[in-house]
Amino acid sequence: MTKTPMQVYPAADALDRQIATMLADDARLSFRKIAADLGVTEGTVRGRVKRLQASGLLKLTPIVDIAGGAGGGTDNTHHLLFVTIKCASGHLEQVRDRLLEMPMLRALYDANAAHRLIAIVLLASLEQAAEITNAVIAQDGIREVESEIVLQTIKYNAAIAPIATLEDFERNAAADRGEIQP
């Protein structure tokens, strides 16, 4: 099995993180407003955002804000479904790889419990909950599946959406082992 080389990201400094944080809070902020708030030029902000995007450290994507509608009972409501998947011993990676191929899963996490994954699904209707749960249960190597629908959103911050990927963790581990430069 050939291993692909890990991408090494350029270092991000405090200004990069401040810009990214401001855009995470409100992606519609103008570069002019960000520059004024941070005491730098608009060109500096534009250049930093361009560099962060080119390197893969910053992605500006639309995020569905489910907080206003989850469990609200209107036709435009999106429902959030959490699916906990308990895998048979030795099947975690195989199950994870198959679940990653399911487009309806918006996020998939390896939980701290042994052989357990947590999937997050954004539903357009409650009927989809059973369909998705059944599709997950049908996968080989799964011992048990539990689904929970969010009834009420207490606090939600869309800026926390995918923070890190498996590749990020692998890259950091390789850097810790001295295999690549951080």
MIBAVO-689379 format. One record per atom (N, C-alpha, C): residue number from 0; x, y, z; atom name. Coordinates in nm, 3 decimals. Last residue first. Layout:
N
R   k      px      py      pz  a
R NUM       X       Y       Z CA
...
//
This chain:
182
R   k      px      py      pz  a
R 181   0.661   2.063   1.090  N
R 181   0.528   2.117   1.124 CA
R 181   0.496   2.240   1.043  C
R 180   0.808   1.829   0.865  N
R 180   0.821   1.956   0.936 CA
R 180   0.681   2.010   0.969  C
R 179   0.781   1.476   0.931  N
R 179   0.766   1.593   0.846 CA
R 179   0.786   1.717   0.931  C
R 178   0.862   1.302   1.130  N
R 178   0.862   1.254   0.992 CA
R 178   0.846   1.368   0.891  C
R 177   0.851   1.350   1.400  N
R 177   0.965   1.404   1.327 CA
R 177   0.972   1.360   1.183  C
R 176   0.627   1.287   1.538  N
R 176   0.726   1.181   1.526 CA
R 176   0.850   1.226   1.451  C
R 175   0.487   1.524   1.501  N
R 175   0.532   1.490   1.637 CA
R 175   0.639   1.381   1.635  C
R 174   0.427   1.496   1.231  N
R 174   0.517   1.604   1.273 CA
R 174   0.572   1.576   1.413  C
R 173   0.248   1.284   1.248  N
R 173   0.372   1.266   1.172 CA
R 173   0.473   1.374   1.210  C
R 172   0.044   1.409   1.394  N
R 172   0.113   1.294   1.452 CA
R 172   0.246   1.270   1.382  C
R 171  -0.035   1.603   1.208  N
R 171   0.021   1.645   1.336 CA
R 171   0.096   1.531   1.404  C
R 170  -0.130   1.434   1.004  N
R 170  -0.019   1.525   0.978 CA
R 170   0.047   1.568   1.108  C
R 169  -0.343   1.307   1.136  N
R 169  -0.231   1.226   1.087 CA
R 169  -0.108   1.313   1.062  C
R 168  -0.507   1.529   1.181  N
R 168  -0.453   1.455   1.295 CA
R 168  -0.333   1.370   1.254  C
R 167  -0.561   1.602   0.915  N
R 167  -0.499   1.698   1.006 CA
R 167  -0.433   1.626   1.124  C
R 166  -0.691   1.373   0.820  N
R 166  -0.560   1.407   0.764 CA
R 166  -0.487   1.508   0.854  C
R 165  -0.930   1.392   0.958  N
R 165  -0.841   1.281   0.989 CA
R 165  -0.700   1.311   0.939  C
R 164  -0.971   1.744   1.024  N
R 164  -1.000   1.621   0.952 CA
R 164  -0.904   1.513   0.999  C
R 163  -1.128   1.994   1.226  N
R 163  -1.010   1.920   1.183 CA
R 163  -1.055   1.792   1.112  C
R 162  -1.372   2.124   1.228  N
R 162  -1.254   2.193   1.279 CA
R 162  -1.128   2.124   1.227  C
R 161  -1.676   2.152   1.081  N
R 161  -1.550   2.076   1.077 CA
R 161  -1.425   2.154   1.113  C
R 160  -1.822   2.406   1.297  N
R 160  -1.834   2.297   1.200 CA
R 160  -1.694   2.245   1.168  C
R 159  -1.817   2.627   1.454  N
R 159  -1.741   2.512   1.500 CA
R 159  -1.748   2.394   1.406  C
R 158  -1.983   2.819   1.349  N
R 158  -1.840   2.836   1.326 CA
R 158  -1.759   2.716   1.373  C
R 157  -2.241   2.783   1.433  N
R 157  -2.202   2.720   1.308 CA
R 157  -2.052   2.728   1.281  C
R 156  -2.342   2.718   1.738  N
R 156  -2.248   2.808   1.674 CA
R 156  -2.196   2.738   1.549  C
R 155  -2.610   2.705   1.961  N
R 155  -2.551   2.653   1.838 CA
R 155  -2.460   2.758   1.778  C
R 154  -2.811   2.603   2.228  N
R 154  -2.701   2.689   2.183 CA
R 154  -2.638   2.624   2.061  C
R 153  -3.052   2.462   2.211  N
R 153  -3.027   2.551   2.324 CA
R 153  -2.919   2.652   2.286  C
R 152  -3.293   2.342   2.004  N
R 152  -3.155   2.390   2.006 CA
R 152  -3.140   2.491   2.119  C
R 151  -3.490   2.057   2.051  N
R 151  -3.477   2.202   2.072 CA
R 151  -3.330   2.238   2.076  C
R 150  -3.465   1.799   1.957  N
R 150  -3.599   1.857   1.971 CA
R 150  -3.593   2.008   1.984  C
R 149  -3.273   1.600   1.754  N
R 149  -3.270   1.720   1.838 CA
R 149  -3.410   1.781   1.838  C
R 148  -3.296   1.253   1.769  N
R 148  -3.334   1.374   1.697 CA
R 148  -3.333   1.490   1.795  C
R 147  -3.078   0.983   1.768  N
R 147  -3.145   1.083   1.851 CA
R 147  -3.171   1.206   1.767  C
R 146  -3.015   0.636   1.743  N
R 146  -3.041   0.764   1.677 CA
R 146  -3.115   0.856   1.772  C
R 145  -2.779   0.380   1.762  N
R 145  -2.876   0.460   1.837 CA
R 145  -2.890   0.593   1.766  C
R 144  -2.684   0.055   1.675  N
R 144  -2.702   0.193   1.629 CA
R 144  -2.809   0.259   1.715  C
R 143  -2.443  -0.209   1.696  N
R 143  -2.561  -0.140   1.748 CA
R 143  -2.564   0.003   1.696  C
R 142  -2.244  -0.333   1.539  N
R 142  -2.311  -0.406   1.648 CA
R 142  -2.442  -0.342   1.688  C
R 141  -2.135  -0.359   1.209  N
R 141  -2.198  -0.272   1.309 CA
R 141  -2.272  -0.358   1.411  C
R 140  -2.043  -0.507   0.998  N
R 140  -1.947  -0.470   1.102 CA
R 140  -2.004  -0.379   1.209  C
R 139  -2.222  -0.380   0.716  N
R 139  -2.154  -0.490   0.785 CA
R 139  -2.059  -0.434   0.891  C
R 138  -2.510  -0.170   0.725  N
R 138  -2.367  -0.185   0.699 CA
R 138  -2.310  -0.303   0.778  C
R 137  -2.769  -0.129   0.808  N
R 137  -2.746  -0.229   0.704 CA
R 137  -2.598  -0.254   0.675  C
R 136  -2.762   0.091   0.977  N
R 136  -2.773  -0.043   1.037 CA
R 136  -2.738  -0.151   0.935  C
R 135  -2.766   0.296   0.782  N
R 135  -2.648   0.275   0.866 CA
R 135  -2.648   0.135   0.925  C
R 134  -3.021   0.268   0.678  N
R 134  -2.906   0.258   0.588 CA
R 134  -2.777   0.234   0.666  C
R 133  -3.175   0.316   0.909  N
R 133  -3.178   0.184   0.846 CA
R 133  -3.060   0.163   0.751  C
R 132  -3.115   0.588   0.946  N
R 132  -3.081   0.490   1.050 CA
R 132  -3.078   0.350   0.991  C
R 131  -3.226   0.692   0.710  N
R 131  -3.083   0.702   0.734 CA
R 131  -3.038   0.601   0.839  C
R 130  -3.500   0.632   0.744  N
R 130  -3.427   0.589   0.624 CA
R 130  -3.276   0.587   0.649  C
R 129  -3.561   0.761   0.985  N
R 129  -3.568   0.615   0.977 CA
R 129  -3.490   0.563   0.857  C
R 128  -3.519   1.030   0.903  N
R 128  -3.447   0.973   1.018 CA
R 128  -3.446   0.821   1.011  C
R 127  -3.694   1.107   0.704  N
R 127  -3.557   1.070   0.665 CA
R 127  -3.480   1.005   0.779  C
R 126  -3.916   1.193   0.837  N
R 126  -3.921   1.063   0.771 CA
R 126  -3.782   1.014   0.733  C
R 125  -3.864   1.453   0.907  N
R 125  -3.848   1.351   1.010 CA
R 125  -3.849   1.211   0.949  C
R 124  -3.673   1.631   0.659  N
R 124  -3.799   1.583   0.715 CA
R 124  -3.771   1.474   0.818  C
R 123  -3.419   1.707   0.616  N
R 123  -3.521   1.797   0.565 CA
R 123  -3.657   1.758   0.620  C
R 122  -3.152   1.675   0.850  N
R 122  -3.270   1.619   0.785 CA
R 122  -3.362   1.728   0.734  C
R 121  -2.820   1.625   0.883  N
R 121  -2.917   1.732   0.874 CA
R 121  -3.034   1.681   0.789  C
R 120  -2.637   1.424   1.104  N
R 120  -2.713   1.430   0.980 CA
R 120  -2.810   1.547   0.988  C
R 119  -2.344   1.294   1.232  N
R 119  -2.440   1.403   1.241 CA
R 119  -2.503   1.419   1.103  C
R 118  -2.223   1.008   1.405  N
R 118  -2.254   1.076   1.280 CA
R 118  -2.356   1.185   1.306  C
R 117  -1.972   0.864   1.584  N
R 117  -2.090   0.948   1.597 CA
R 117  -2.106   1.023   1.465  C
R 116  -1.850   0.538   1.667  N
R 116  -1.851   0.654   1.580 CA
R 116  -1.978   0.734   1.607  C
R 115  -1.651   0.316   1.856  N
R 115  -1.773   0.394   1.847 CA
R 115  -1.753   0.515   1.756  C
R 114  -1.439   0.157   1.959  N
R 114  -1.523   0.108   1.849 CA
R 114  -1.654   0.185   1.834  C
R 113  -1.428   0.296   2.282  N
R 113  -1.374   0.198   2.188 CA
R 113  -1.479   0.158   2.085  C
R 112  -1.489   0.646   2.305  N
R 112  -1.519   0.509   2.346 CA
R 112  -1.467   0.413   2.239  C
R 111  -1.449   0.886   2.187  N
R 111  -1.344   0.838   2.277 CA
R 111  -1.371   0.698   2.327  C
R 110  -1.545   0.865   1.834  N
R 110  -1.565   0.902   1.974 CA
R 110  -1.456   0.840   2.063  C
R 109  -1.492   1.003   1.541  N
R 109  -1.447   0.885   1.613 CA
R 109  -1.452   0.924   1.760  C
R 108  -1.754   1.147   1.349  N
R 108  -1.652   1.160   1.453 CA
R 108  -1.619   1.024   1.511  C
R 107  -1.874   1.308   1.071  N
R 107  -1.851   1.177   1.131 CA
R 107  -1.733   1.189   1.226  C
R 106  -2.126   1.502   0.912  N
R 106  -2.004   1.495   0.994 CA
R 106  -1.995   1.355   1.052  C
R 105  -2.334   1.457   0.739  N
R 105  -2.266   1.586   0.732 CA
R 105  -2.136   1.587   0.809  C
R 104  -2.456   1.203   0.546  N
R 104  -2.385   1.229   0.671 CA
R 104  -2.305   1.358   0.656  C
R 103  -2.544   1.176   0.286  N
R 103  -2.633   1.241   0.381 CA
R 103  -2.568   1.269   0.516  C
R 102  -2.354   1.031   0.140  N
R 102  -2.358   1.176   0.128 CA
R 102  -2.447   1.247   0.230  C
R 101  -2.143   0.789   0.243  N
R 101  -2.287   0.822   0.250 CA
R 101  -2.302   0.973   0.250  C
R 100  -1.877   0.740   0.265  N
R 100  -1.933   0.739   0.129 CA
R 100  -2.081   0.778   0.127  C
R  99  -1.832   0.719   0.533  N
R  99  -1.785   0.840   0.466 CA
R  99  -1.838   0.851   0.323  C
R  98  -1.916   0.459   0.580  N
R  98  -2.003   0.570   0.621 CA
R  98  -1.962   0.700   0.553  C
R  97  -1.694   0.316   0.487  N
R  97  -1.824   0.303   0.418 CA
R  97  -1.918   0.417   0.455  C
R  96  -1.498   0.400   0.672  N
R  96  -1.478   0.424   0.529 CA
R  96  -1.610   0.414   0.452  C
R  95  -1.610   0.304   0.915  N
R  95  -1.587   0.447   0.894 CA
R  95  -1.575   0.478   0.745  C
R  94  -1.600   0.027   0.872  N
R  94  -1.730   0.093   0.887 CA
R  94  -1.715   0.242   0.859  C
R  93  -1.319  -0.004   0.861  N
R  93  -1.401  -0.047   0.748 CA
R  93  -1.539   0.020   0.753  C
R  92  -1.243   0.088   1.117  N
R  92  -1.196   0.156   0.996 CA
R  92  -1.282   0.121   0.875  C
R  91  -1.384  -0.099   1.291  N
R  91  -1.403   0.047   1.298 CA
R  91  -1.363   0.116   1.167  C
R  90  -1.358  -0.371   1.322  N
R  90  -1.430  -0.323   1.204 CA
R  90  -1.443  -0.171   1.197  C
R  89  -1.255  -0.470   1.559  N
R  89  -1.174  -0.482   1.439 CA
R  89  -1.239  -0.428   1.312  C
R  88  -1.567  -0.543   1.700  N
R  88  -1.422  -0.535   1.721 CA
R  88  -1.348  -0.559   1.590  C
R  87  -1.835  -0.361   1.555  N
R  87  -1.779  -0.486   1.601 CA
R  87  -1.627  -0.470   1.610  C
R  86  -1.932  -0.030   1.663  N
R  86  -1.878  -0.123   1.564 CA
R  86  -1.830  -0.252   1.630  C
R  85  -2.199   0.171   1.714  N
R  85  -2.105   0.083   1.786 CA
R  85  -2.062  -0.026   1.689  C
R  84  -2.286   0.491   1.649  N
R  84  -2.264   0.362   1.584 CA
R  84  -2.160   0.285   1.662  C
R  83  -2.528   0.730   1.688  N
R  83  -2.415   0.666   1.754 CA
R  83  -2.403   0.524   1.700  C
R  82  -2.637   1.008   1.528  N
R  82  -2.639   0.863   1.518 CA
R  82  -2.512   0.809   1.583  C
R  81  -2.846   1.282   1.549  N
R  81  -2.720   1.226   1.595 CA
R  81  -2.733   1.074   1.590  C
R  80  -3.001   1.511   1.342  N
R  80  -3.003   1.372   1.388 CA
R  80  -2.861   1.333   1.428  C
R  79  -3.193   1.798   1.319  N
R  79  -3.060   1.745   1.339 CA
R  79  -3.072   1.606   1.399  C
R  78  -3.403   1.933   1.073  N
R  78  -3.390   1.857   1.196 CA
R  78  -3.249   1.800   1.202  C
R  77  -3.525   2.237   0.953  N
R  77  -3.426   2.131   0.938 CA
R  77  -3.415   2.063   1.074  C
R  76  -3.828   2.377   0.841  N
R  76  -3.745   2.330   0.951 CA
R  76  -3.645   2.225   0.904  C
R  75  -4.017   2.473   0.675  N
R  75  -3.878   2.500   0.639 CA
R  75  -3.780   2.449   0.743  C
R  74  -4.259   2.420   0.797  N
R  74  -4.224   2.342   0.678 CA
R  74  -4.077   2.360   0.639  C
R  73  -4.203   2.413   1.156  N
R  73  -4.246   2.476   1.032 CA
R  73  -4.203   2.391   0.914  C
R  72  -4.107   2.307   1.399  N
R  72  -4.236   2.265   1.350 CA
R  72  -4.284   2.333   1.224  C
R  71  -3.865   2.338   1.527  N
R  71  -3.962   2.447   1.534 CA
R  71  -4.098   2.415   1.477  C
R  70  -3.652   2.168   1.520  N
R  70  -3.759   2.135   1.612 CA
R  70  -3.868   2.240   1.618  C
R  69  -3.452   2.418   1.402  N
R  69  -3.453   2.280   1.449 CA
R  69  -3.562   2.258   1.552  C
R  68  -3.444   2.691   1.326  N
R  68  -3.554   2.608   1.285 CA
R  68  -3.559   2.470   1.347  C
R  67  -3.225   2.835   1.412  N
R  67  -3.353   2.904   1.404 CA
R  67  -3.469   2.812   1.374  C
R  66  -3.014   2.652   1.391  N
R  66  -3.059   2.698   1.522 CA
R  66  -3.196   2.764   1.517  C
R  65  -2.909   2.585   1.150  N
R  65  -3.023   2.508   1.196 CA
R  65  -3.083   2.562   1.325  C
R  64  -2.781   2.736   0.895  N
R  64  -2.799   2.767   1.037 CA
R  64  -2.925   2.699   1.085  C
R  63  -2.560   2.596   0.675  N
R  63  -2.701   2.606   0.709 CA
R  63  -2.712   2.630   0.858  C
R  62  -2.297   2.779   0.545  N
R  62  -2.336   2.683   0.647 CA
R  62  -2.483   2.704   0.676  C
R  61  -2.080   2.825   0.267  N
R  61  -2.206   2.854   0.334 CA
R  61  -2.240   2.742   0.431  C
R  60  -1.727   2.867   0.323  N
R  60  -1.838   2.792   0.267 CA
R  60  -1.967   2.831   0.338  C
R  59  -1.407   2.922   0.295  N
R  59  -1.527   3.002   0.315 CA
R  59  -1.641   2.931   0.243  C
R  58  -1.142   2.783   0.457  N
R  58  -1.241   2.758   0.353 CA
R  58  -1.364   2.840   0.388  C
R  57  -0.805   2.777   0.529  N
R  57  -0.928   2.853   0.544 CA
R  57  -1.019   2.822   0.425  C
R  56  -0.595   2.610   0.468  N
R  56  -0.621   2.637   0.609 CA
R  56  -0.753   2.710   0.632  C
R  55  -0.522   2.579   0.206  N
R  55  -0.618   2.485   0.261 CA
R  55  -0.650   2.506   0.408  C
R  54  -0.367   2.761   0.080  N
R  54  -0.297   2.656   0.153 CA
R  54  -0.391   2.553   0.212  C
R  53  -0.554   2.935  -0.026  N
R  53  -0.469   2.858  -0.118 CA
R  53  -0.400   2.742  -0.049  C
R  52  -0.655   3.050   0.212  N
R  52  -0.741   2.969   0.126 CA
R  52  -0.658   2.879   0.034  C
R  51  -0.429   3.186   0.304  N
R  51  -0.490   3.083   0.388 CA
R  51  -0.581   2.992   0.307  C
R  50  -0.389   3.366   0.089  N
R  50  -0.286   3.267   0.123 CA
R  50  -0.344   3.154   0.206  C
R  49  -0.630   3.515   0.102  N
R  49  -0.594   3.444  -0.021 CA
R  49  -0.492   3.334   0.009  C
R  48  -0.603   3.625   0.358  N
R  48  -0.716   3.536   0.329 CA
R  48  -0.684   3.452   0.206  C
R  47  -0.373   3.783   0.316  N
R  47  -0.373   3.675   0.416 CA
R  47  -0.485   3.575   0.389  C
R  46  -0.460   3.965   0.121  N
R  46  -0.347   3.875   0.095 CA
R  46  -0.344   3.757   0.191  C
R  45  -0.669   4.096   0.261  N
R  45  -0.696   4.026   0.135 CA
R  45  -0.585   3.924   0.105  C
R  44  -0.523   4.210   0.474  N
R  44  -0.629   4.113   0.500 CA
R  44  -0.656   4.030   0.375  C
R  43  -0.352   4.381   0.329  N
R  43  -0.296   4.278   0.419 CA
R  43  -0.400   4.170   0.444  C
R  42  -0.534   4.549   0.202  N
R  42  -0.449   4.460   0.122 CA
R  42  -0.387   4.348   0.204  C
R  41  -0.631   4.695   0.417  N
R  41  -0.721   4.603   0.348 CA
R  41  -0.643   4.503   0.264  C
R  40  -0.392   4.708   0.690  N
R  40  -0.449   4.754   0.563 CA
R  40  -0.542   4.648   0.505  C
R  39  -0.485   4.703   1.041  N
R  39  -0.394   4.671   0.930 CA
R  39  -0.461   4.722   0.801  C
R  38  -0.650   4.702   1.268  N
R  38  -0.544   4.802   1.254 CA
R  38  -0.440   4.768   1.149  C
R  37  -0.870   4.547   1.299  N
R  37  -0.742   4.489   1.340 CA
R  37  -0.624   4.586   1.325  C
R  36  -1.080   4.702   1.202  N
R  36  -1.089   4.648   1.338 CA
R  36  -0.954   4.597   1.389  C
R  35  -0.989   4.751   0.940  N
R  35  -1.007   4.863   1.033 CA
R  35  -1.009   4.812   1.178  C
R  34  -0.990   4.489   0.835  N
R  34  -0.865   4.565   0.842 CA
R  34  -0.877   4.679   0.943  C
R  33  -1.265   4.431   0.847  N
R  33  -1.169   4.349   0.923 CA
R  33  -1.039   4.426   0.942  C
R  32  -1.360   4.626   0.669  N
R  32  -1.404   4.626   0.809 CA
R  32  -1.307   4.547   0.896  C
R  31  -1.231   4.544   0.430  N
R  31  -1.211   4.680   0.482 CA
R  31  -1.246   4.686   0.630  C
R  30  -1.337   4.297   0.382  N
R  30  -1.195   4.304   0.417 CA
R  30  -1.163   4.441   0.477  C
R  29  -1.660   4.265   0.537  N
R  29  -1.573   4.310   0.428 CA
R  29  -1.429   4.311   0.477  C
R  28  -1.837   3.980   0.651  N
R  28  -1.757   4.099   0.682 CA
R  28  -1.669   4.137   0.563  C
R  27  -1.966   3.748   0.609  N
R  27  -2.002   3.858   0.519 CA
R  27  -1.921   3.985   0.549  C
R  26  -1.909   3.566   0.803  N
R  26  -1.837   3.551   0.676 CA
R  26  -1.868   3.663   0.577  C
R  25  -1.873   3.599   1.121  N
R  25  -1.957   3.663   1.019 CA
R  25  -1.881   3.664   0.887  C
R  24  -1.718   3.414   1.259  N
R  24  -1.832   3.477   1.327 CA
R  24  -1.928   3.541   1.228  C
R  23  -1.526   3.354   1.071  N
R  23  -1.609   3.245   1.124 CA
R  23  -1.732   3.301   1.193  C
R  22  -1.406   3.601   1.038  N
R  22  -1.482   3.546   0.927 CA
R  22  -1.571   3.430   0.972  C
R  21  -1.282   3.621   1.290  N
R  21  -1.381   3.721   1.249 CA
R  21  -1.467   3.669   1.134  C
R  20  -1.109   3.400   1.272  N
R  20  -1.212   3.405   1.376 CA
R  20  -1.321   3.504   1.340  C
R  19  -0.939   3.478   1.063  N
R  19  -1.022   3.357   1.049 CA
R  19  -1.136   3.357   1.150  C
R  18  -0.818   3.702   1.183  N
R  18  -0.895   3.717   1.060 CA
R  18  -0.990   3.599   1.044  C
R  17  -0.688   3.576   1.397  N
R  17  -0.787   3.681   1.423 CA
R  17  -0.877   3.700   1.300  C
R  16  -0.513   3.403   1.263  N
R  16  -0.618   3.346   1.347 CA
R  16  -0.727   3.449   1.378  C
R  15  -0.346   3.591   1.137  N
R  15  -0.422   3.494   1.057 CA
R  15  -0.540   3.440   1.138  C
R  14  -0.237   3.709   1.368  N
R  14  -0.321   3.789   1.278 CA
R  14  -0.406   3.698   1.188  C
R  13  -0.087   3.497   1.477  N
R  13  -0.200   3.552   1.551 CA
R  13  -0.293   3.634   1.461  C
R  12  -0.012   3.277   1.195  N
R  12   0.022   3.357   1.312 CA
R  12  -0.104   3.414   1.377  C
R  11   0.040   2.958   1.069  N
R  11  -0.055   3.068   1.081 CA
R  11  -0.020   3.145   1.207  C
R  10   0.272   2.805   0.851  N
R  10   0.237   2.846   0.987 CA
R  10   0.139   2.962   0.982  C
R   9   0.147   2.607   0.582  N
R   9   0.231   2.714   0.635 CA
R   9   0.183   2.752   0.774  C
R   8   0.115   2.249   0.592  N
R   8   0.054   2.381   0.585 CA
R   8   0.150   2.485   0.638  C
R   7   0.192   1.980   0.401  N
R   7   0.241   2.060   0.512 CA
R   7   0.187   2.202   0.493  C
R   6   0.034   1.680   0.330  N
R   6   0.047   1.820   0.295 CA
R   6   0.092   1.895   0.418  C
R   5   0.204   1.370   0.310  N
R   5   0.119   1.461   0.385 CA
R   5   0.143   1.604   0.339  C
R   4   0.202   1.146   0.034  N
R   4   0.273   1.240   0.121 CA
R   4   0.174   1.336   0.187  C
R   3   0.037   0.831   0.060  N
R   3   0.049   0.961  -0.005 CA
R   3   0.121   1.056   0.089  C
R   2   0.171   0.511   0.047  N
R   2   0.121   0.617   0.133 CA
R   2   0.142   0.750   0.063  C
R   1   0.072   0.210  -0.099  N
R   1   0.150   0.332  -0.106 CA
R   1   0.086   0.440  -0.021  C
R   0   0.085  -0.117   0.000  N
R   0   0.000   0.000   0.000 CA
R   0   0.089   0.123   0.000  C
//
